[in-house]
Amino acid sequence: MFRAKDNRRGGGEHWCCLYRTEEEHRKLITEFIRDGLEQNEAIDYVLHRKSKEDIQNYFVEGGIELSNYLESGQLTFLKADEVYLKRLPEPEGLNQYTFNPDLVIQRLKIRIAARLKGFSRYRVTGEMCWIEALSSPQLLMEYEAKLHDFFEEYACTALCQYDCNLFKPSCLLGILTSHPKAMIGTESYDNFYYTPPSSLCGADPAAHQLQHWIENLADRKALEVAMEEKTKELEHINEALQHEIHQKEDAQNQRALAEALSHAKSEFVATVSHEIRTPLNGIICTSNLLHATPLSSEQEEFVRIIEVSGQHLITVLNDVLDFSKINPNSSFCRNQNLV
């Protein structure tokens, strides 16, 4: 799901995930981190409400030990104020922070340069609860716009985590609009509603968003038409293949039937030939024996009739075999002169 298409140095992926339950969060995070570990990527997890132990327990439940990855530095845990926020000077800014998009991007550049040494790519995921304190949603859009441009150049996979129980729908709508890829629960999507944040930071963001959605509708319609045409084409191909298969099956069935009929005919002719030839040979041989004994003129005529009739039957039998295209010599002893 979160696996990069390749390990090229440029071209990152920018995801947001909107989840509601602890179980959804556990599945998302364990898969995101596990994929990075398996691909030898440097991974940073930015904590805010969760603790390092909470995330480690996710993996303990799945039977995976993270200690080796933590010791090697492949996986590290950071705090939100170390990545996104800047503490204001005390005492006026006691426990107060400010958010500067340019500063965050600069920190990210430095972090990636350091983390890519020895690893194929860099991936980072952060709990975004801290943005609740932002006084200007426009500031977040400015950050997302700069982050999007940043990911065009760097080998980075980023997953921004949003607990739907902590954010207003209006805020989540803006978040969803500003990310090209989205996880809703545990399902991944190429975000149809994504609008480049740079267009939302201009003089008339509503006009830009409207135009973008109109273009998306046109693109979707074109895609539906193309899919419909492709479906029809595949249906025609399938029908042609089914027809060809049926023809081949019919030909095979006809060939098998013809072979079966031919075999049955051969068996029938062979059986009939044997059953006729055997007694016929007996009759002819007996007539030959009678012819060698003293006979009256009338008896000799009777024997001659038997011999002639026997020879005639032999000829008829051989003609039947020839007509059936069976070589009687292969199965029978063809003897036309038995006298």
Secondary structure per residue as TSV (DSSP state, phi and psi in degrees):
chain	resnum	aa	ss	phi	psi
A	1	M	-	360.0	-53.5
A	2	F	-	-98.0	14.8
A	3	R	-	-77.2	132.7
A	4	A	-	-69.3	150.1
A	5	K	S	-66.0	-32.4
A	6	D	-	-158.7	-180.0
A	7	N	-	-102.8	28.8
A	8	R	-	-65.1	155.0
A	9	R	S	-74.4	-22.4
A	10	G	S	-111.9	161.4
A	11	G	-	89.1	92.7
A	12	G	-	-100.8	177.9
A	13	E	E	-126.0	135.1
A	14	H	E	-120.9	108.6
A	15	W	E	-111.5	148.9
A	16	C	E	-119.7	148.6
A	17	C	E	-127.2	129.4
A	18	L	E	-110.3	116.1
A	19	Y	E	-130.3	160.6
A	20	R	-	-122.5	-26.3
A	21	T	S	-117.8	160.6
A	22	E	H	-63.7	-36.7
A	23	E	H	-66.0	-41.3
A	24	E	H	-61.8	-42.5
A	25	H	H	-63.5	-42.9
A	26	R	H	-60.5	-46.1
A	27	K	H	-63.6	-43.1
A	28	L	H	-61.3	-50.5
A	29	I	H	-70.2	-42.5
A	30	T	H	-63.7	-39.2
A	31	E	H	-69.0	-41.8
A	32	F	H	-62.2	-46.3
A	33	I	H	-72.3	-42.6
A	34	R	H	-61.4	-42.8
A	35	D	H	-59.2	-42.3
A	36	G	H	-66.1	-40.6
A	37	L	H	-63.9	-41.2
A	38	E	H	-67.8	-26.0
A	39	Q	T	-97.8	12.4
A	40	N	T	57.8	45.9
A	41	E	-	-102.9	146.2
A	42	A	E	-76.4	134.3
A	43	I	E	-128.0	130.5
A	44	D	E	-116.1	133.4
A	45	Y	E	-114.2	122.4
A	46	V	E	-98.0	115.2
A	47	L	E	-88.0	149.2
A	48	H	S	-141.0	-67.9
A	49	R	S	-89.8	-35.8
A	50	K	S	-78.3	160.5
A	51	S	-	-108.6	166.2
A	52	K	H	-58.3	-39.1
A	53	E	H	-66.0	-36.0
A	54	D	H	-59.0	-46.2
A	55	I	H	-69.2	-40.0
A	56	Q	H	-62.0	-36.5
A	57	N	H	-65.4	-30.3
A	58	Y	H	-54.5	-43.1
A	59	F	H	-79.3	-32.6
A	60	V	H	-60.7	-40.9
A	61	E	H	-62.0	-30.3
A	62	G	T	-92.3	5.6
A	63	G	T	77.5	24.5
A	64	I	-	-115.6	130.2
A	65	E	-	-100.1	124.9
A	66	L	-	-94.7	-4.6
A	67	S	H	-58.6	-40.8
A	68	N	H	-64.5	-38.4
A	69	Y	H	-70.5	-33.8
A	70	L	H	-70.4	-40.1
A	71	E	H	-67.1	-37.4
A	72	S	H	-76.8	-15.2
A	73	G	T	87.9	1.7
A	74	Q	S	-66.0	-34.4
A	75	L	E	-118.6	128.5
A	76	T	E	-133.6	155.4
A	77	F	E	-114.7	132.6
A	78	L	E	-123.5	167.3
A	79	K	E	-105.6	151.7
A	80	A	H	-57.6	-39.5
A	81	D	H	-71.2	-15.9
A	82	E	H	-81.9	-20.9
A	83	V	H	-108.0	-49.9
A	84	Y	T	-100.5	-30.4
A	85	L	E	-113.6	157.6
A	86	K	E	-126.1	124.6
A	87	R	E	-71.4	135.2
A	88	L	-	-76.5	153.3
A	89	P	-	-60.4	142.3
A	90	E	T	-87.5	159.5
A	91	P	T	-86.3	-12.4
A	92	E	T	-60.2	-35.2
A	93	G	T	-104.6	37.8
A	94	L	T	-58.0	118.8
A	95	N	T	55.9	27.9
A	96	Q	-	-111.4	144.9
A	97	Y	E	-129.5	157.1
A	98	T	E	-127.4	155.4
A	99	F	E	-116.8	122.7
A	100	N	-	-124.8	109.0
A	101	P	H	-55.5	-42.3
A	102	D	H	-63.8	-38.4
A	103	L	H	-65.7	-41.8
A	104	V	H	-63.1	-44.3
A	105	I	H	-62.5	-40.6
A	106	Q	H	-63.8	-42.9
A	107	R	H	-61.1	-39.9
A	108	L	H	-65.7	-40.7
A	109	K	H	-59.5	-47.7
A	110	I	H	-62.9	-41.8
A	111	R	H	-63.8	-44.9
A	112	I	H	-64.0	-42.9
A	113	A	H	-58.2	-38.8
A	114	A	H	-76.5	-37.2
A	115	R	H	-80.7	-22.8
A	116	L	T	-74.5	-12.7
A	117	K	T	-66.8	113.3
A	118	G	T	90.9	-1.2
A	119	F	S	-127.7	157.0
A	120	S	S	-75.9	-40.0
A	121	R	-	-148.4	179.2
A	122	Y	E	-125.5	135.0
A	123	R	E	-133.9	144.6
A	124	V	E	-139.6	141.3
A	125	T	E	-135.6	139.9
A	126	G	E	-138.4	143.8
A	127	E	E	-78.2	120.4
A	128	M	G	-95.7	19.7
A	129	C	G	-59.7	-26.1
A	130	W	G	-63.4	-21.0
A	131	I	G	-73.1	-8.6
A	132	E	G	-57.1	-30.4
A	133	A	G	-80.8	-7.9
A	134	L	-	-68.5	131.7
A	135	S	S	-82.2	-20.9
A	136	S	-	-126.2	111.0
A	137	P	H	-60.0	-26.3
A	138	Q	H	-63.3	-32.5
A	139	L	H	-64.6	-38.2
A	140	L	H	-66.5	-40.9
A	141	M	H	-63.0	-37.6
A	142	E	H	-63.5	-40.9
A	143	Y	H	-65.3	-45.2
A	144	E	H	-62.5	-38.0
A	145	A	H	-63.0	-45.7
A	146	K	H	-69.4	-35.3
A	147	L	H	-66.5	-39.0
A	148	H	H	-61.6	-45.8
A	149	D	H	-63.6	-36.0
A	150	F	H	-63.4	-42.3
A	151	F	H	-70.0	-15.9
A	152	E	T	-66.8	-21.1
A	153	E	T	-110.8	-21.4
A	154	Y	S	-113.5	144.5
A	155	A	-	-77.6	85.3
A	156	C	E	-144.2	140.0
A	157	T	E	-117.7	120.6
A	158	A	E	-118.8	137.6
A	159	L	E	-127.1	111.3
A	160	C	E	-93.1	122.5
A	161	Q	E	-95.8	129.2
A	162	Y	E	-130.6	115.1
A	163	D	E	-80.7	113.3
A	164	C	T	-63.2	-18.5
A	165	N	T	-76.2	-12.3
A	166	L	T	-108.3	-8.9
A	167	F	S	-122.1	148.0
A	168	K	-	-73.0	150.1
A	169	P	H	-55.7	-36.1
A	170	S	H	-62.7	-37.2
A	171	C	H	-70.2	-43.6
A	172	L	H	-64.7	-33.7
A	173	L	H	-61.8	-43.8
A	174	G	H	-63.9	-39.1
A	175	I	H	-62.8	-48.0
A	176	L	H	-62.3	-39.0
A	177	T	H	-65.1	-28.1
A	178	S	T	-97.4	7.4
A	179	H	-	-121.4	127.1
A	180	P	S	-69.6	-23.8
A	181	K	E	-127.7	141.6
A	182	A	E	-137.5	144.2
A	183	M	E	-112.4	121.1
A	184	I	E	-111.7	110.2
A	185	G	T	67.7	-117.9
A	186	T	T	-117.0	15.3
A	187	E	E	-102.8	137.0
A	188	S	E	-100.5	147.7
A	189	Y	E	-142.9	143.6
A	190	D	E	-80.4	117.4
A	191	N	-	-72.7	108.2
A	192	F	T	-66.4	-27.0
A	193	Y	T	-92.8	4.0
A	194	Y	-	-63.6	133.8
A	195	T	-	-126.6	125.1
A	196	P	-	-50.8	122.1
A	197	P	H	-56.2	-29.2
A	198	S	H	-59.2	-34.6
A	199	S	H	-74.0	-21.1
A	200	L	H	-86.4	-5.8
A	201	C	T	-102.0	5.8
A	202	G	S	-83.1	-163.9
A	203	A	S	-71.5	-33.5
A	204	D	-	-133.0	77.4
A	205	P	H	-61.6	-34.4
A	206	A	H	-62.6	-40.8
A	207	A	H	-64.9	-40.9
A	208	H	H	-64.5	-43.4
A	209	Q	H	-66.5	-41.2
A	210	L	H	-59.4	-47.0
A	211	Q	H	-62.1	-40.5
A	212	H	H	-64.0	-42.5
A	213	W	H	-67.5	-38.3
A	214	I	H	-61.8	-42.9
A	215	E	H	-63.6	-38.6
A	216	N	H	-63.3	-40.4
A	217	L	H	-62.7	-42.6
A	218	A	H	-63.8	-43.1
A	219	D	H	-62.7	-40.7
A	220	R	H	-66.2	-39.8
A	221	K	H	-63.1	-44.5
A	222	A	H	-61.5	-38.8
A	223	L	H	-66.4	-40.5
A	224	E	H	-62.9	-42.6
A	225	V	H	-62.5	-44.9
A	226	A	H	-62.4	-40.2
A	227	M	H	-67.5	-38.5
A	228	E	H	-63.9	-43.3
A	229	E	H	-64.7	-41.5
A	230	K	H	-65.4	-37.7
A	231	T	H	-62.9	-44.3
A	232	K	H	-62.2	-42.4
A	233	E	H	-60.3	-43.0
A	234	L	H	-67.6	-34.8
A	235	E	H	-64.5	-42.4
A	236	H	H	-63.1	-42.6
A	237	I	H	-62.4	-41.4
A	238	N	H	-64.3	-42.2
A	239	E	H	-62.4	-42.4
A	240	A	H	-63.2	-41.5
A	241	L	H	-65.6	-41.8
A	242	Q	H	-63.0	-40.7
A	243	H	H	-63.0	-43.4
A	244	E	H	-64.3	-39.5
A	245	I	H	-64.1	-43.3
A	246	H	H	-63.9	-39.9
A	247	Q	H	-61.6	-44.6
A	248	K	H	-64.3	-40.2
A	249	E	H	-65.3	-41.7
A	250	D	H	-62.4	-43.7
A	251	A	H	-62.1	-42.3
A	252	Q	H	-65.5	-41.1
A	253	N	H	-65.2	-42.4
A	254	Q	H	-64.5	-40.5
A	255	R	H	-64.7	-42.3
A	256	A	H	-64.7	-38.8
A	257	L	H	-65.9	-42.8
A	258	A	H	-62.3	-42.2
A	259	E	H	-64.4	-39.4
A	260	A	H	-66.6	-41.9
A	261	L	H	-64.3	-41.5
A	262	S	H	-62.5	-42.0
A	263	H	H	-65.7	-42.4
A	264	A	H	-63.8	-40.9
A	265	K	H	-62.3	-43.9
A	266	S	H	-61.7	-43.9
A	267	E	H	-63.8	-40.4
A	268	F	H	-64.8	-48.6
A	269	V	H	-63.0	-41.2
A	270	A	H	-63.4	-41.8
A	271	T	H	-65.8	-47.6
A	272	V	H	-62.7	-42.4
A	273	S	H	-59.7	-43.6
A	274	H	H	-66.3	-44.5
A	275	E	H	-66.9	-29.1
A	276	I	H	-84.6	-43.6
A	277	R	H	-64.9	-37.8
A	278	T	H	-63.8	-53.3
A	279	P	H	-67.7	-31.1
A	280	L	H	-63.7	-42.3
A	281	N	H	-60.3	-38.9
A	282	G	H	-62.9	-40.2
A	283	I	H	-65.9	-47.0
A	284	I	H	-64.7	-44.0
A	285	C	H	-62.3	-39.8
A	286	T	H	-65.8	-39.5
A	287	S	H	-64.4	-36.5
A	288	N	H	-62.3	-40.7
A	289	L	H	-66.3	-40.1
A	290	L	H	-63.6	-38.9
A	291	H	H	-62.9	-25.8
A	292	A	T	-83.7	-4.4
A	293	T	S	-100.6	158.2
A	294	P	-	-60.4	123.0
A	295	L	-	-131.0	152.9
A	296	S	-	-77.6	169.9
A	297	S	H	-61.4	-38.8
A	298	E	H	-66.9	-40.6
A	299	Q	H	-67.0	-38.7
A	300	E	H	-62.3	-36.3
A	301	E	H	-64.6	-39.6
A	302	F	H	-63.9	-42.0
A	303	V	H	-65.9	-39.7
A	304	R	H	-62.8	-40.0
A	305	I	H	-62.4	-41.1
A	306	I	H	-62.4	-45.3
A	307	E	H	-63.5	-45.5
A	308	V	H	-63.1	-43.6
A	309	S	H	-63.8	-40.2
A	310	G	H	-62.5	-45.8
A	311	Q	H	-63.6	-35.9
A	312	H	H	-64.7	-42.9
A	313	L	H	-63.7	-36.9
A	314	I	H	-60.8	-43.8
A	315	T	H	-62.8	-44.5
A	316	V	H	-61.5	-43.1
A	317	L	H	-62.0	-43.9
A	318	N	H	-65.2	-37.7
A	319	D	H	-62.9	-39.6
A	320	V	H	-61.9	-42.4
A	321	L	H	-65.6	-41.8
A	322	D	H	-63.4	-41.8
A	323	F	H	-62.7	-34.4
A	324	S	T	-81.3	3.6
A	325	K	T	56.0	38.6
A	326	I	-	-115.2	127.8
A	327	N	-	-80.0	106.2
A	328	P	H	-63.8	-22.6
A	329	N	H	-67.9	-20.1
A	330	S	H	-79.3	-23.0
A	331	S	H	-120.9	-23.8
A	332	F	S	-128.0	162.1
A	333	C	-	-90.8	99.2
A	334	R	-	-80.4	116.5
A	335	N	-	-135.9	105.3
A	336	Q	S	-87.7	-10.7
A	337	N	-	-125.4	87.1
A	338	L	-	-92.6	-2.4
A	339	V	-	-75.8	360.0
